[in-house]
Every structure is written in structure tokens, then in C-alpha cells.
Amino acid sequence: MPRGDRMSNNRGLAMLCVIAALGCALIALLRARDGRVAMEAPAPAAEAAAEATAQPEADANKFTVSLYAEGNVPYAFDSQRDAPSLPSEAAIDSVVEAQLEMARKRHPEGVDEDALREMFRAQIDISESSYEPTLRAYLVQGSEAAVIVFPGGGYHMLSRQTEGSDIAHALNDLGVTAFVVKYRIAPCDYRAILSDGQRAVRYVRHHAAEYGVNPEKIAVCGFSQGGHLALMTCQHPEFEIDDPSYQRDAVDAVSSLPNACVVCYGVATLEKGHTFEVGAEIFTHGDDGLRATYSAENGVTAAMCPSFIWLNGDDLLVPAEGAYRLAEACAAREVPYEFHVFEAGGHGCGLGEGLPCGQWLPLAYGWLKRTL
């Protein structure tokens, strides 16, 4: 089936993906105040604005860079080819309204609808500019290690606050340098997405001296579908960009392999019936032959970096079986790993503050200190 037709047929299912993902994230994004549910400061819009520029900021330790040189992005977004596959504004508005209805049902005491509408709309950045991959730095002086964060979003959106900037700030509070990746999403497929994951690791490693980090102490940390990208970055160094228009540069000369991997309620397997189906469909573009190749349990080798894997027992969006398969594969191949299942936290909880899974970051931080 032609690429555009395949993505058009999947658009309705993909929009349901956005509804499900945002609904599960409500547990972390909503805060009770004065008997009503209100939103904290609408940072997503500010983050999006900041990522659109690489101009100097008041804080020299926070800045955004493009992952690739201008005009040299592999598998670049093509307006004529790809724009018809983007959801319409009306479709996005319907998703936002559906989310508000879910919020009303979950919180009959009342919700701040205007604030939530703004937040949900800011989270769904599906425009041509959103296909320009960037890396946002949150540097900490004296931090030898660096953590590269891949937000989740089902390969159809990016949760750039809850699973991006919030995580970076929390890592900074622990004295750790962090980077948040804005990688490409649908209608792009695995080639563009994996290229961005690898490029992020290479970029940080290539600029390690400039950023004050050890090039052999680089970890990736992925949430939900971003967890899948983190794993693929660890497992597929053999992947090569085959876009004939792409010109390799000095960044491509360094290794794309991370030194450690943190998987947060992540998608591990792409096997039908055991995965988050919409994300799997986007990544493989409907090519079932790629599902086995890009299922994490099949990519574990003795050379894979150590992994810290966690999930919530009440996660109803991403099947837990994939994480269990991944842990079993690590054990079978003697790859160091740590595995945690928390009682509650659902899906999309980010830091999980106030929830049983809120322990994950202190645990992962201790593990990273021992591992890197």
C-alpha cells in the first residue's frame, strides 16, 4: 500500500492513541487546588517556543540546538508528500475536547477547563516545524554524567513537559546534566526516528568536552514510546542512514551507543497483541517484517549496555509483558539490569510525585551512580 494511503487509513486510530495517552497522563498533569483541578504553569507552550530558537538565553546552561546542520536532515519532512497525512486542526480540536470530557468524568468536583484546554493543545504540536529535530540542553557544572531524555507520545506526539523538561529539571536538582530530544514523529517512520535517537547520542558525545561531561558516561532515558526509542538506540548500531541526500559530518564519526539505559513504563516489544499498537504501526509503517527486528527482547546481546527498567502494575495502556520479556532477555544474556514494578501510577505519570512510583528517580539515580 502506498505510504500516504497507509497513514491516511491509520489516522483515526492514531488520534485515538493521542486521546488514550493524554488521558493516562492526567494523573501527573493535574493538581488539586481549592476543591478544583487546576493546571500548573503552562510550561509546554514556553518550552515549545524555547525550542524553536537557538538564541542565547538568560541562563547560559540552558539552550537548544538543531540535531543536524541546516539543509542536511536525513529523511526530511516533505510538505507535498507528508503534509496530507497530518491531522487537521479540527481533528486535533476534537481530541482536546474529548480529553476535557474525560477530565470532567474523572474529577466531578470540577476542572479548570481553559487551563486544561491550553495545556492539551500545547502538548499536541503536529505541524511542519515539529519535524525539525532538536536537542535542548540543561547543563550542570561539575556533572560528569549526562542523561538524554526521550519523551513519550506514541510516536504521534511528544509529552515534552511531563516526560521532558520536568525530568530534566529533576535531574538538574540531583546535579546531573540532561538533554531533552525533540525527535520526529508520524508520518515519519523508523528511519527518521532512529536516526534522531542515534544522532542525539552522537551529538552529546561529540560535544562532551564543551558540555563538561565524560563521553563514556552518557545514559538515555525514555518514557513510554520514547522508552522504545531509547532501547532501539542501544540495540541497533548497525543502522545506517541510507538517504542519498544526507552528507555525513564529524558528529557521525563517534559512537551512537549509550553507556546506560533507563526505560520508564516503556514500549519494549512490537509483537501484535502485546504492544501499544498505534506506536508500532507508525514506527514500522505497517511492515510486519520489521516488528521482530525492532522488538527489544530480540535485540539484547551481551554487548548491550546496562538497563534500569520500571513500570506500574496498574498501567492499562502499554502491556507489561514487553518489559518482562526484556528483563528475561537481559538475564539470559547476562546483561546487567535492575527491574521494578510499582503498585500504582498508571501510564504517563512522569516523575510520579505523590504516587508509589515516585521512588523511581531516586532509585535510578543511585543505579546510574553505580553503573556509569
C-alpha positions, 0 to 999 in steps of 0.5 A: 500500500502506498505510504500516504494511503497507509497513514491516511487509513491509520489516522483515526486510530492514531488520534485515538492513541493521542486521546488514550495517552493524554488521558493516562497522563492526567494523573501527573498533569493535574493538581488539586487546588481549592476543591478544583483541578487546576493546571500548573504553569503552562510550561509546554507552550514556553518550552515549545517556543524555547525550542524553536530558537537557538538564541542565547538565553538568560541562563547560559546552561540552558539552550537548544540546538538543531540535531543536524546542520541546516539543509542536511536532515536525513529523511526530511519532512516533505510538505507535498508528500507528508503534509496530507497525512497530518491531522487537521486542526479540527481533528486535533480540536476534537481530541482536546475536547474529548480529553476535557470530557474525560477530565470532567468524568474523572474529577466531578468536583470540577476542572479548570477547563481553559487551563486544561484546554491550553495545556492539551493543545500545547502538548499536541504540536503536529505541524511542519516545524515539529519535524525539525529535530532538536536537542535542548540542553540543561547543563550542570557544572561539575556533572560528569554524567549526562542523561538524554531524555526521550519523551513519550507520545506514541510516536504521534506526539511528544509529552515534552513537559511531563516526560521532558523538561520536568525530568530534566529539571529533576535531574538538574536538582540531583546535579546531573546534566540532561538533554531533552530530544525533540525527535520526529514523529508520524508520518515519519517512520523508523528511519527518521526516528532512529536516526534522531535517537542515534544522532542525539547520542552522537551529538552529546558525545561529540560535544562532551568536552564543551558540555563538561561531561565524560563521553563514556558516561552518557545514559538515555532515558525514555518514557513510554514510546520514547522508552522504545526509542531509547532501547532501539538506540542501544540495540541497533548500531548497525543502522545506517542512514541510507538517504542519498541526500544526507552528507555525513559530518564529524558528529557521525564519526563517534559512537551512537551507543549509550553507556546506560539505559533507563526505560520508564513504563516503556514500549519494549516489544512490537509483537501484535497483541502485546504492544501499544499498537498505534506506536508500532504501526507508525514506527514500522509503517505497517511492515510486519517484517520489521516488528521482530527486528525492532522488538527489544527482547530480540535485540539484547546481546551481551554487548548491550549496555546496562538497563534500569527498567520500571513500570506500574502494575496498574498501567492499562495502556502499554502491556507489561509483558514487553518489559518482562520479556526484556528483563528475561532477555537481559538475564539470559544474556547476562546483561546487567539490569535492575527491574521494578514494578510499582503498585500504582501510577498508571501510564504517563505519570512522569516523575510520579510525585505523590504516587508509589512510583515516585521512588523511581528517580531516586532509585535510578539515580543511585543505579546510574551512580553505580553503573556509569 
